[in-house]
């Protein structure tokens, strides 16, 4: 990978986490939901809670990538 492509990746990650903020907020909410589920469901359900966290974070990242893609397309077209 060239340094230019690494810079582009870094800028995309920075934009998702810091400038947009919705990804960071979503991560905190997903962790809070996971914590509540772990407390309510008890020790026997820790594996299930881990899968719940993975599913929530995966959906969150996919959703945020779609939003970032739409914003990028709008910037290019205008």
N, C-alpha and C positions, 0 to 999 in steps of 0.2 A: 504494500500500500504506500502511496506517496503521502508526503506531509500535507498536501492540499486536501486529499480525501479524508485524512485523519482530522484535519481542521474542520471539515464539513460535518463529520460525525460528531465531533465535540460540540460544535455550534448547535446541532439538532438536539443533542441531549441537554445542553444548557437551556435551550429554549423551552423544552418540555418540562424540565424540573423547576427552573427559576423564573423565567419570564412569564410563562403561562400560569404556573402555580396549581393548575387543576390536577396534574398528576401527583404532585406532592400532597395535596389535600386528600386526594383519593387513596393514596397509600396509607395515610394516617387513619382515615375512616375504615379502610379494610383491616388494618391492625386492631382497631378498637372493636370492630365486629367480631374478629377472630378471638380476641381476648374474652369478650362477653360469652361467646359460644363455648369456649373452653371452660369457663367458670360454670356456666349453666349445665353443660352436658357432662361434666366430671372427667375424671382421669381416663376412663375407658374409651373416650371418644377423641383422644388427642390425634390419632391418625386421620380421622375424618376432618377434624378442624384444620389440620395441615393442608389437606386437599382443598378445603373450602378457601383457605388463604391463597393457594396457588391459582385456583379458578378465578377468584376475584381480581387478583393482580394481573393475570393474563388478559382478562376482559378489559381491565382498566388500561393496560398498555395498548391493546389493539384499538380501543376506542380513541385514545389520545393520538395514536399514529394516524388514524383516519382524519381526525380534526386537523392535525398538522399538515397532512397531505392536501386537504381542501384549502387551507390558508395559503400554502405554497402555490397551488394552482391559481388562486386568485391573484397573488402577487405577480406571477409570470404573465397572466393574461392582461393585467392592467398596465 
